[in-house]
């Protein structure tokens, strides 16, 4: 079994999720998404796999969220995705993809749903 993890090494939940996968013998491909930000197509694919709308993937406590006025309910799906492409810190983490399924590892134990 192979997983792709969109990871931020500074985030404790992201580190715990990665450790949990490794404890279960899951081979992982780690993408440090702040260094290698996902493009629009990748975000669209992740949203499809997660079965959520873009707003549900936003980190609402980040400065970029307030600065960009992302709490405006009139913003379109495309505008929210554009903001995440421009400011990857806005993307909730970690995201774990195994096959055609994905979860956000909050709490980290959520990744066990994919195993």
N, C-alpha and C positions, 0 to 999 in steps of 0.2 A: 504494500500500500504506500502511495506517495501523496504528500500534501504540499501545497504551496501556502506559505504564511506571509501575509503582509504585516510586517513587524516593525516595531519601534523599540530598540534595545533599552531606551530610557524608561519605558513603561513597565511597571511591575506586572500588570495583567498580561501583557504581551510576552514577557519572559516566562511567566508561569504557564501560559498556554503552550509555548514552545517546549518547555521542560516536560509537560504532560504528554505531548505527542511523542517526544523522544523516549519517555518511560514506557510507552506502549509500543515501541519499536517501529514507529512510523518514520519513514524516510522523508525528510523535509527539505524543501527548497525555500530558502528565506529571501524575501524581498524587503529590504529596508526602504519602505515607501517614501520616506522623507529624502533619501538620496536618489532613489529611482522612482519618481512620482508616476502613478498610472496615468495614461492618457484617457481621453474621452471614451474610446472604444472599450478599453479595459474596465473603466468604471461602469459602463453600461452592462457589460458582461457580468461583473460582480453583483450589480444590483439585481439582475435577472436570477443569478444563482442564489442570492440571499432572499429573493422574493420580497423585496422591500422597495419603497420609494426613496429617492435621493435624500429627502429631508430626514429620514430615519437613520441615515448614515453620517449625519453631521454631528460634530462635537460642538455643542452650543456654548461651552464655557471658554472657548478660545477667543483671543482678542480679534482675530480675523473675522469671526462670526459677527461680532458687534460692529466692527468697522465697515463691513460689507452690507450691513442691514439685512442679514439673512433671516431675521425673525419676521420679515414682511411676508404675510400669507399670500400676497399677490404674485410672488416670485414664481416663475415657471420652473418646470423640471430641468429644462436646459440651462437656465440661469444658475440653478443650484449646482448642477454638474460642472458648469464652467467655473464656479467659485472653488470647487474641490480640486479641479485641474490646476487652477492658478495658485491655490493655497492648500497643499496636501495635508497640512496640520489639522485641517477641518475634518479629515476622514477618521471615523471611529476605528479603533484598533483593538486587538488584532483581527484580521479577517483570515479565516482558514478555508481553503478550497481542497476538497478531495473528490476527484471525478467530476460529476455534474451537480455536486451539492456544496454548499458553503454555509458557514455560520460566523457570527461575530463572537469572539472568545471572551465574553463578559456575561457571566463569570467564566473563567477558563474551562470549567467542567463541561461547558456547552459543546466543546469539540468532541466529546465522547459520543455525541449524537451521530457523528459522521463515521465512527469506527464500526 
